[in-house]
């Protein structure tokens, strides 16, 4: 199975698209998800009925006291707006960004792009406590996602959000 995952990651990077990793409560496995490249990882906190929460860790060697928004004594990043009630995460093809989809029960019900090096978060879809956002696919230019309105229960139609240019 690990070799199939590696082939899938390499294929996705080769075609410029990445597939999401579903980490909602029913799929969560406490631990870390390393970026395909670079020094970053996602720490998963599986809280069962209290949802899945994440934080980003700078795991690599820094070689200097500061690296972008990180320092050798500050290697963990977590903000409530994107770190709570996480449904899916997806790495950009170059692992410089992490895309995070949240639900509105314990989280914000939004879609976010994290600039990992600068340690900045950008909202791609306005948050709503009524929404459960799911990532379908990420390319260099857009994130394909669905947003289920928990009140109307209407089957969501896939939509696209533009990816922010970094650096």
N, C-alpha and C positions, 0 to 999 in steps of 0.2 A: 504493500500500500504506500509506504513512503516514496518509493521510486515513481509511482503514478502521480503523486502530488508534485514531485520535483519536475516531472515531464510537463504537467499542467501549468506550473508556474513558468517554466522556460518557454513553452509554447505561447502563453499569454503575453509574456514580455516581447517575444519575437514579432507578434502581430500588433503590438502597441495597445493591447487591451488587457485588463486584469479582471479576474473573477472575484467576487466577494467571498468572505469567510463568514458564515452564519454563526453567531455566537450567542443568540438569544438563550433564555433560561433552559429551554428544552435541549439545547445542543452544547451548552457551555461546559468546558473542561478547564478547571482552575490551572493556571500556569502562564507561560509566556508564548507569544507568537513572534518569532524573529522576522524582521524584514528580509526579503529575498537578497537585498544588498544593503550595505551601509551599517551604521552603528546602532540602529534603533530596534526596539521590541515593544510589543503591547503586553501589558500585564493584565490578565483576566481575573476578575473577582466574581465568582459565581455565588450569588446570594439566593438562589432558588426563587421563591415567591417574591423576594424583594428585588428581583431583576439582576441583570448582568451589568457590571461596572468595569471600567477600564482606566488605565493610566499608561502613559508612554515613558519608556525608560531609555536613556542613552547608555547602552551597554558597551560600546567600543572604547578603545583607548583614545584619549583626547590629545595627548602630546603637548598641550598648552593649558594654562589655567582656564581659558575661555574658548568656546567654540560656538559661534552664533549666539543663540539665546541660552546656552548651557554653560555650566561651570563644573569643575571637578568636584565641587561639594554640593551641587544641585543638579541631580541627574534624573529626577522623577517629576512628571508633569501630569496634572489632572485638574480639569475644570468641570464643574457641575453641568454646564450647558451641553457639553458633548460627551461626558464620561459616564452618564447615568442611563440606565435602561437601554443599553446598546443592543441593537439587533444584528447589525452587520458591520464589518470593517473591510476595507480593500486598500491595498498599497498601489501607489502610482507605479508605472513601469520602471521608473528609475529609483523607487523607494524613497524619494524626497518628500512625498506627501502621503498622508493617511486619510482616507475618506471614512466617515463614521455616520451611520444611520441610527437614529434613536426612536424610541416610542414615548408617548406622552403620559404614561401612567406614573413612573418615577422619574422619567427624563423629560426632555423638552419637545420630543416629537419633531425633530428636524434632521437636516443633512448638513454635514460639516466637512470642510477640507482643512486639514492640519498641515501647515508648513513646518515640517519637523525641525529643520535646521534653525529657522528663525524663532521657533516656538510660538507661532501665532495661529489662531483659529479663525476661520471665515465661514459664515453661514451661507450655504448654497440654496437652501430651501427654508423659508420662514418657519420657525417652530410653531407648533400648535399642540396643545395638550390632548386634542382629539385624534391626533394622527399616529399611525405606526408606519414609519418610513423603512423601506427595504431597498438595498442596493442590488441592482441586477448585473451591471457591468460598468467598468471604467475604461475610458480611452484617454488619449492626450487632450482632447478638446471638451469632452462632456462626461457626465455621470448619468447613466440610465437608472432610474429608480421608480418605485411605486410608493404611493402614500395612501394607506387605508384609513378612511374616516371611521372611527370606532362607533360613532352614533348612527350614521346612515347605513353602514355595512355594505355600501356599493362596491362592487368589484373594481379595484383600482386599475387604471390604464397606465401603461408604462410612459414615463415622461423623461425629459432630459434637462439637466442643469449644466450650465457652462462651468468648466474648470478654470480656476483663477491661475494666471501666469505667475510663476514665482521667480524671484531674482531677476 
